[in-house]
Amino acid sequence: MKKYDYILLGTGQVTGTLLARLIPSGAKIAVIEAAQVGGSCVNFGCTPTKTMVAAARALHLAKQGDFYGFKAEGININYGRMRERMNEIRNGGRDGLKAWMEGAENVNLIFGRGSFSGPKTIMVNGKELTAETIFINTGTHHWVPPIPGLKDLPYLDSAGLLDLESIPEELIILGGGYIGLEFAQVYNRLGSKVKVVQRNEQIMPREDRDIAISVQEKLQSEGVEFYLSTDTLSAQGQGDRLSLNLKQADQEFEISGSHILVATGRRPNSADIGLEKAGINVNERGYIITEGNCETSQAGVYALGDVNGKGAFTHTSVNDAEIVLNHIFDSAHRSTADRIPIYALFTDPPLGRVGMSEKEALASGKKVLRATREMSRISRAKEMGEIHGFAKLLVDAETDLILGAAIHGVGGDEIINMFAAIMHSGIACKNYREVVLVHPTVSELMPWVLDGLEPIN
């Protein structure tokens, strides 16, 4: 049995943050990876998808020449070059992380499927490793709903869609969540005929209805079709045609396309890593149960990133790692329970969200004030010709503190970070209103939005 100081199981976005602190300490470290270095973010998540979002946006803007006062002729899509650029960026990220680990004298990078053989032991490639401190960073996998016939078809997940060497002619997307919507807009802009099938009555069911409607209206204006409150009864294929049998209200009908993307959610990679042998508990959905410092039911074993179910984003994974390092080295008391939720949907325009949604704020029992402003009323958005969407701020009437913010509009994914800083710092709205911000920008109007605060409960 080979002994290490630390073992990392998986190489998602937690890895870089942990190793930046562990490598200089001189500790003996083993890193185990069953697939590709970098996890979902680098290989088929954030990095490649946002590269494609940028390409589709550039193409979309080029086609708006008449609006801006110029003529762009002879625009041709070079999908091969788009994918080449995407691969250059994601391969660079993956290869850079791999080279860093392999170049560190105190890191042993092992490719193989690791699983616990005991509380502090992991078996990989027929060899047993042990360490007093183990980090589980195994991420999640895409979930396929039990639709009759679906598993018999050559359906795609996000990785498979990005691996296609040609643009789908007709793309059916099962799922109206964040992943499905980003792909819907990208491939619609690239020329696919896109249809989105969603069981719920609105896309992004966890979002407020006004936000969901705003996103849907933008995508519909570009040609994306939506089937809401729609159940998928079965799937079948014949030749190069794939079909879904759907039910909406009391009507059954069929839609078909050249490709089907399954974007119905993800599940934790926890079932086959021997957690029961290590005495590590999971919840009913398979996520590893952790304390606020990410420690599992087995002392000295930590679960970070998507597998603990406390974020499912790269930024929350990195924050998990910072919390764990503070706990191990600095005796700090940071906790995932103190984290303010923040994320973005990277459609165009993007949606940035932080804190409570409106329905969450109302359910909290607080006295809630709400203010909104349409992007069409913001000068910078008008100057850029990007006036779709709106900003919504929620404020606690008793404390004058921001409870949540949603920005669906140009720059929303960047502007939302300002509100995260304000909320984390506990800055009252009256003080935020006094801050001088750069003109002309979209963010400079955010303090002025507060002038429209009105009670909603």
C-alpha positions as CSV (number, residue, x, y, z in Angstrom):
1,M,0.0,0.0,0.0
2,K,1.4,3.4,-1.0
3,K,1.0,6.2,1.4
4,Y,0.4,9.8,0.5
5,D,-0.4,13.0,2.5
6,Y,-3.4,13.9,0.2
7,I,-5.4,12.0,-2.4
8,L,-7.6,13.8,-5.0
9,L,-10.2,11.7,-6.6
10,G,-11.1,13.5,-9.8
11,T,-9.6,16.6,-11.6
12,G,-12.5,19.1,-11.9
13,Q,-12.2,22.8,-11.2
14,V,-11.5,22.1,-7.5
15,T,-8.1,20.7,-8.5
16,G,-6.2,23.8,-9.4
17,T,-7.3,25.7,-6.3
18,L,-6.3,22.8,-4.0
19,L,-3.0,22.1,-5.6
20,A,-1.9,25.7,-5.7
21,R,-1.8,25.5,-1.9
22,L,-0.8,21.8,-1.5
23,I,2.1,21.6,-3.9
24,P,4.2,24.4,-2.3
25,S,3.8,22.6,1.1
26,G,5.9,19.8,-0.1
27,A,3.2,17.2,0.7
28,K,3.1,13.9,-1.2
29,I,0.0,14.1,-3.4
30,A,-1.8,11.5,-5.6
31,V,-4.3,12.7,-8.2
32,I,-6.6,10.1,-9.7
33,E,-8.6,10.7,-13.0
34,A,-10.9,8.2,-14.7
35,A,-11.4,10.2,-17.9
36,Q,-10.0,13.6,-19.0
37,V,-8.2,16.1,-16.9
38,G,-10.2,19.2,-16.2
39,G,-13.7,17.8,-15.5
40,S,-16.9,19.0,-17.2
41,C,-16.1,22.7,-17.2
42,V,-13.0,22.4,-19.4
43,N,-14.1,19.5,-21.5
44,F,-17.7,20.0,-22.4
45,G,-19.1,22.7,-20.1
46,C,-18.2,26.3,-19.6
47,T,-15.1,26.6,-21.8
48,P,-16.3,25.0,-25.0
49,T,-19.9,26.1,-24.7
50,K,-19.1,29.8,-24.1
51,T,-16.6,29.7,-27.0
52,M,-19.5,28.6,-29.2
53,V,-21.8,31.2,-27.6
54,A,-19.3,33.8,-28.7
55,A,-19.0,32.5,-32.2
56,A,-22.8,32.4,-32.6
57,R,-23.1,35.9,-31.2
58,A,-20.5,37.3,-33.6
59,L,-22.4,35.7,-36.5
60,H,-25.7,37.1,-35.3
61,L,-24.3,40.6,-35.0
62,A,-22.8,40.5,-38.4
63,K,-26.2,39.8,-39.8
64,Q,-27.6,42.9,-38.1
65,G,-25.7,45.3,-40.4
66,D,-28.8,47.0,-41.8
67,F,-29.8,48.0,-38.2
68,Y,-26.4,49.5,-37.4
69,G,-26.0,51.1,-40.8
70,F,-23.7,48.9,-42.9
71,K,-23.9,46.0,-45.3
72,A,-22.2,42.7,-44.5
73,E,-22.2,40.5,-47.6
74,G,-21.0,37.0,-48.3
75,I,-21.2,35.7,-44.7
76,N,-20.4,32.1,-44.7
77,I,-20.2,29.8,-41.7
78,N,-17.0,27.9,-41.3
79,Y,-18.1,25.4,-38.6
80,G,-14.8,23.6,-38.8
81,R,-12.9,26.7,-37.8
82,M,-15.4,27.4,-35.0
83,R,-14.8,23.9,-33.6
84,E,-11.1,24.3,-34.1
85,R,-11.0,27.5,-32.1
86,M,-13.2,25.8,-29.4
87,N,-10.8,22.9,-29.2
88,E,-7.7,25.1,-29.1
89,I,-9.1,26.8,-26.0
90,R,-10.4,23.7,-24.1
91,N,-7.4,21.6,-25.1
92,G,-5.1,24.3,-23.9
93,G,-6.8,24.4,-20.5
94,R,-6.8,20.7,-20.1
95,D,-3.2,20.2,-21.3
96,G,-2.0,23.1,-19.2
97,L,-3.4,21.5,-16.0
98,K,-2.1,18.1,-16.9
99,A,1.4,19.4,-17.6
100,W,1.4,21.4,-14.3
101,M,0.6,18.2,-12.3
102,E,3.0,16.0,-14.2
103,G,5.8,18.6,-13.7
104,A,5.4,18.8,-10.0
105,E,7.8,16.5,-8.2
106,N,5.4,15.8,-5.3
107,V,2.4,15.0,-7.5
108,N,1.6,11.6,-8.9
109,L,-1.1,11.8,-11.6
110,I,-2.8,8.5,-12.1
111,F,-5.2,7.7,-14.9
112,G,-7.7,5.0,-13.8
113,R,-11.0,4.6,-12.0
114,G,-10.5,4.9,-8.3
115,S,-12.9,3.7,-5.6
116,F,-12.7,3.5,-1.8
117,S,-11.6,0.1,-0.3
118,G,-11.8,1.4,3.2
119,P,-12.2,4.7,5.2
120,K,-8.9,6.1,4.1
121,T,-7.9,3.8,1.3
122,I,-8.5,4.0,-2.5
123,M,-8.0,1.2,-5.0
124,V,-7.0,2.2,-8.5
125,N,-5.5,0.1,-11.3
126,G,-5.2,-2.8,-8.9
127,K,-3.1,-0.9,-6.4
128,E,-4.2,0.4,-3.0
129,L,-3.4,4.0,-1.9
130,T,-3.9,5.6,1.5
131,A,-3.9,9.1,2.9
132,E,-5.1,10.8,6.0
133,T,-6.8,13.5,3.9
134,I,-8.9,12.6,0.8
135,F,-10.8,15.0,-1.5
136,I,-13.7,13.6,-3.6
137,N,-14.2,15.7,-6.7
138,T,-16.0,13.3,-9.1
139,G,-18.6,15.6,-10.5
140,T,-21.8,14.6,-12.2
141,H,-23.0,12.9,-15.4
142,H,-25.9,13.7,-17.7
143,W,-29.3,12.0,-16.8
144,V,-31.4,10.3,-19.4
145,P,-35.2,10.2,-18.5
146,P,-36.9,6.8,-18.8
147,I,-38.7,7.6,-22.0
148,P,-39.6,4.4,-24.0
149,G,-37.3,4.0,-27.0
150,L,-35.0,6.9,-26.2
151,K,-32.0,4.8,-25.1
152,D,-32.2,2.9,-28.4
153,L,-31.6,6.1,-30.4
154,P,-28.3,7.9,-31.1
155,Y,-29.3,10.8,-28.8
156,L,-26.7,13.4,-27.9
157,D,-25.6,14.9,-24.6
158,S,-23.7,18.2,-24.4
159,A,-20.4,16.5,-25.1
160,G,-21.7,14.6,-28.1
161,L,-23.3,17.7,-29.6
162,L,-20.0,19.6,-29.4
163,D,-18.2,16.6,-31.0
164,L,-20.4,16.8,-34.1
165,E,-18.4,17.8,-37.2
166,S,-21.4,19.4,-38.9
167,I,-24.3,21.6,-37.8
168,P,-27.5,19.7,-37.1
169,E,-30.2,20.4,-39.6
170,E,-33.0,20.0,-37.1
171,L,-32.2,19.8,-33.4
172,I,-34.8,18.7,-30.9
173,I,-33.8,19.6,-27.3
174,L,-35.3,17.7,-24.4
175,G,-35.2,20.1,-21.4
176,G,-35.7,23.8,-21.0
177,G,-33.0,24.4,-18.4
178,Y,-29.9,26.4,-18.7
179,I,-27.9,24.0,-20.7
180,G,-30.7,23.3,-23.2
181,L,-31.4,27.0,-23.7
182,E,-27.8,28.0,-24.4
183,F,-27.5,25.3,-27.0
184,A,-30.9,26.2,-28.4
185,Q,-29.8,29.8,-29.2
186,V,-26.3,28.8,-30.4
187,Y,-27.5,26.2,-32.9
188,N,-30.5,28.3,-34.0
189,R,-28.1,31.1,-34.9
190,L,-25.9,28.7,-36.7
191,G,-28.8,27.6,-38.9
192,S,-30.4,24.7,-37.2
193,K,-34.2,24.5,-36.9
194,V,-34.5,24.1,-33.1
195,K,-37.4,22.8,-31.0
196,V,-37.3,22.8,-27.2
197,V,-39.6,20.3,-25.3
198,Q,-40.2,21.2,-21.6
199,R,-42.5,19.3,-19.2
200,N,-43.1,22.3,-17.0
201,E,-45.3,25.2,-17.8
202,Q,-42.3,27.5,-18.1
203,I,-38.7,27.1,-19.1
204,M,-36.2,27.3,-16.1
205,P,-38.9,26.3,-13.6
206,R,-36.9,27.6,-10.6
207,E,-36.8,31.1,-12.0
208,D,-39.5,33.8,-11.6
209,R,-42.0,33.7,-14.3
210,D,-41.2,37.2,-15.6
211,I,-37.6,36.1,-16.1
212,A,-38.5,32.9,-17.8
213,I,-40.9,34.7,-20.2
214,S,-38.2,37.3,-21.1
215,V,-35.7,34.6,-22.0
216,Q,-38.3,32.6,-24.0
217,E,-39.5,35.7,-25.9
218,K,-35.9,36.5,-27.0
219,L,-35.2,33.0,-28.2
220,Q,-38.6,32.8,-29.9
221,S,-38.0,36.1,-31.7
222,E,-34.9,34.4,-33.3
223,G,-36.9,31.3,-34.4
224,V,-36.6,28.8,-31.6
225,E,-39.9,26.8,-31.1
226,F,-41.1,25.8,-27.6
227,Y,-43.4,23.1,-26.5
228,L,-44.3,23.8,-22.9
229,S,-46.4,21.7,-20.4
230,T,-45.5,18.8,-22.8
231,D,-44.8,15.2,-21.8
232,T,-42.7,12.9,-24.0
233,L,-44.5,9.6,-24.4
234,S,-41.9,7.7,-26.5
235,A,-39.1,8.1,-29.0
236,Q,-38.3,6.3,-32.2
237,G,-36.0,6.5,-35.2
238,Q,-36.2,5.6,-38.8
239,G,-33.2,6.1,-41.1
240,D,-31.8,9.5,-40.4
241,R,-35.0,10.8,-38.8
242,L,-35.6,10.8,-35.0
243,S,-39.1,11.4,-33.6
244,L,-40.7,12.1,-30.3
245,N,-44.3,11.3,-29.5
246,L,-45.6,14.2,-27.3
247,K,-48.7,15.0,-25.3
248,Q,-49.8,18.5,-24.6
249,A,-53.1,18.9,-22.6
250,D,-55.2,16.1,-24.2
251,Q,-53.6,16.1,-27.6
252,E,-50.9,13.7,-28.8
253,F,-48.7,14.6,-31.7
254,E,-45.3,13.9,-33.1
255,I,-42.2,16.0,-33.9
256,S,-39.1,14.9,-35.7
257,G,-35.6,16.1,-36.4
258,S,-32.2,15.0,-37.4
259,H,-30.7,15.1,-33.9
260,I,-32.0,14.9,-30.3
261,L,-30.1,16.6,-27.5
262,V,-31.0,15.3,-24.0
263,A,-30.6,18.2,-21.5
264,T,-32.8,17.0,-18.7
265,G,-30.4,17.4,-15.8
266,R,-27.4,15.8,-14.2
267,R,-26.8,13.3,-11.4
268,P,-23.8,12.9,-9.0
269,N,-20.9,10.5,-9.8
270,S,-21.1,8.8,-6.4
271,A,-22.6,5.4,-7.1
272,D,-19.5,3.5,-8.1
273,I,-16.7,4.9,-5.9
274,G,-17.1,2.6,-2.9
275,L,-18.5,5.2,-0.5
276,E,-20.2,2.5,1.6
277,K,-16.8,1.0,2.3
278,A,-15.6,4.3,3.6
279,G,-18.7,5.0,5.7
280,I,-19.6,8.1,3.7
281,N,-23.3,9.0,3.6
282,V,-25.3,10.2,0.6
283,N,-28.7,11.7,0.4
284,E,-31.8,10.4,-1.4
285,R,-30.5,11.9,-4.7
286,G,-27.0,10.4,-4.4
287,Y,-25.2,13.6,-3.5
288,I,-22.6,13.2,-0.8
289,I,-23.7,14.7,2.5
290,T,-21.2,17.3,3.9
291,E,-20.8,19.7,6.7
292,G,-20.4,23.4,6.0
293,N,-16.6,22.8,5.6
294,C,-17.3,20.1,3.0
295,E,-16.2,17.3,5.3
296,T,-18.1,14.1,4.9
297,S,-19.4,11.7,7.5
298,Q,-15.8,10.2,7.4
299,A,-13.4,12.6,9.2
300,G,-10.6,13.8,6.9
301,V,-12.6,13.0,3.7
302,Y,-14.0,16.0,1.9
303,A,-16.5,16.1,-1.0
304,L,-16.2,19.2,-3.2
305,G,-17.8,20.5,-6.3
306,D,-20.9,19.2,-8.0
307,V,-20.9,15.8,-6.2
308,N,-21.9,17.5,-2.9
309,G,-25.0,19.1,-4.4
310,K,-24.2,22.5,-3.0
311,G,-23.7,24.6,-6.1
312,A,-23.2,22.7,-9.4
313,F,-21.1,25.6,-10.8
314,T,-17.4,26.1,-11.4
315,H,-17.4,29.1,-9.1
316,T,-19.0,27.2,-6.2
317,S,-16.5,24.4,-6.7
318,V,-13.6,26.8,-6.4
319,N,-15.2,28.3,-3.4
320,D,-15.6,24.8,-1.8
321,A,-11.8,24.3,-2.2
322,E,-11.1,27.7,-0.6
323,I,-13.3,26.8,2.3
324,V,-11.6,23.4,2.8
325,L,-8.1,24.9,2.6
326,N,-9.1,27.5,5.2
327,H,-10.4,24.7,7.4
328,I,-7.3,22.6,7.1
329,F,-4.6,25.2,7.2
330,D,-6.0,28.3,8.8
331,S,-8.6,27.0,11.3
332,A,-11.1,29.4,9.7
333,H,-14.8,29.0,10.0
334,R,-16.0,29.7,6.5
335,S,-19.0,27.6,5.5
336,T,-20.9,26.8,2.4
337,A,-24.0,27.7,4.3
338,D,-22.9,31.4,4.3
339,R,-22.5,31.4,0.5
340,I,-24.9,33.7,-1.4
341,P,-26.2,31.9,-4.5
342,I,-25.0,33.4,-7.8
343,Y,-25.0,32.1,-11.3
344,A,-25.7,33.1,-14.9
345,L,-27.4,31.9,-18.0
346,F,-25.2,32.6,-21.0
347,T,-27.8,33.2,-23.6
348,D,-27.6,36.5,-25.5
349,P,-28.5,38.6,-23.7
350,P,-27.3,36.8,-20.6
351,L,-29.2,36.4,-17.3
352,G,-27.3,37.1,-14.1
353,R,-28.9,36.0,-10.8
354,V,-27.8,36.5,-7.2
355,G,-29.5,35.9,-3.9
356,M,-33.2,35.2,-3.6
357,S,-35.7,35.1,-6.5
358,E,-38.9,37.0,-6.0
359,K,-40.8,33.9,-5.1
360,E,-38.1,32.9,-2.6
361,A,-38.1,36.4,-1.0
362,L,-41.9,36.3,-0.6
363,A,-41.8,32.8,0.9
364,S,-39.2,34.0,3.5
365,G,-41.8,36.2,5.2
366,K,-39.8,39.3,4.9
367,K,-41.2,42.7,3.9
368,V,-40.1,42.8,0.3
369,L,-39.6,45.8,-1.9
370,R,-39.2,45.4,-5.7
371,A,-37.9,47.7,-8.4
372,T,-37.6,46.9,-12.1
373,R,-36.2,48.8,-15.1
374,E,-36.5,47.8,-18.8
375,M,-33.3,47.7,-20.8
376,S,-35.1,49.8,-23.3
377,R,-34.9,52.7,-20.8
378,I,-31.2,52.5,-20.3
379,S,-29.2,54.7,-22.6
380,R,-26.1,52.5,-23.0
381,A,-28.3,49.5,-24.0
382,K,-30.0,51.7,-26.6
383,E,-26.7,52.9,-27.9
384,M,-25.5,49.3,-28.3
385,G,-28.8,48.3,-29.9
386,E,-29.4,45.7,-27.3
387,I,-32.6,46.6,-25.5
388,H,-34.2,43.3,-24.7
389,G,-34.6,42.3,-21.1
390,F,-34.8,44.1,-17.7
391,A,-33.2,44.5,-14.3
392,K,-35.1,43.5,-11.1
393,L,-33.9,44.3,-7.6
394,L,-35.4,43.0,-4.4
395,V,-34.8,44.8,-1.1
396,D,-35.7,44.1,2.6
397,A,-37.9,46.9,3.6
398,E,-36.8,46.7,7.3
399,T,-33.0,46.5,6.8
400,D,-32.5,48.3,3.5
401,L,-30.3,45.4,2.3
402,I,-30.6,43.8,-1.1
403,L,-32.2,40.4,-1.0
404,G,-31.7,39.4,-4.6
405,A,-31.1,40.7,-8.1
406,A,-31.8,39.5,-11.6
407,I,-30.4,41.1,-14.7
408,H,-31.6,39.8,-18.0
409,G,-29.9,42.1,-20.5
410,V,-26.7,43.1,-22.1
411,G,-23.9,42.7,-19.5
412,G,-26.1,40.9,-17.1
413,D,-23.5,38.2,-16.4
414,E,-20.9,40.8,-15.4
415,I,-23.2,43.3,-13.7
416,I,-24.5,40.7,-11.3
417,N,-21.1,40.4,-9.7
418,M,-21.4,43.9,-8.4
419,F,-24.5,42.9,-6.5
420,A,-22.8,39.9,-5.1
421,A,-20.1,42.1,-3.6
422,I,-22.7,44.6,-2.3
423,M,-24.7,41.8,-0.6
424,H,-21.6,40.1,0.8
425,S,-20.4,43.4,2.3
426,G,-23.8,44.2,3.8
427,I,-24.0,47.6,2.0
428,A,-27.3,49.3,2.6
429,C,-29.2,50.6,-0.5
430,K,-29.0,54.2,0.7
431,N,-25.2,53.9,0.6
432,Y,-25.1,52.1,-2.7
433,R,-27.3,54.9,-4.1
434,E,-24.5,57.4,-3.3
435,V,-21.7,55.5,-5.3
436,V,-20.5,57.3,-8.4
437,L,-20.3,54.9,-11.4
438,V,-18.9,55.3,-14.9
439,H,-21.1,56.8,-17.6
440,P,-22.2,55.6,-20.1
441,T,-22.6,52.0,-18.8
442,V,-25.6,49.8,-18.1
443,S,-24.3,49.2,-14.5
444,E,-24.4,52.9,-13.7
445,L,-28.2,52.8,-13.9
446,M,-28.5,50.1,-11.3
447,P,-28.5,52.4,-8.2
448,W,-31.2,54.5,-10.0
449,V,-33.4,51.5,-10.4
450,L,-33.8,51.6,-6.6
451,D,-35.8,54.8,-7.0
452,G,-38.7,52.6,-8.2
453,L,-38.9,50.4,-5.1
454,E,-42.4,49.4,-4.2
455,P,-43.8,46.9,-1.7
456,I,-45.0,43.5,-3.2
457,N,-46.4,41.8,-0.1
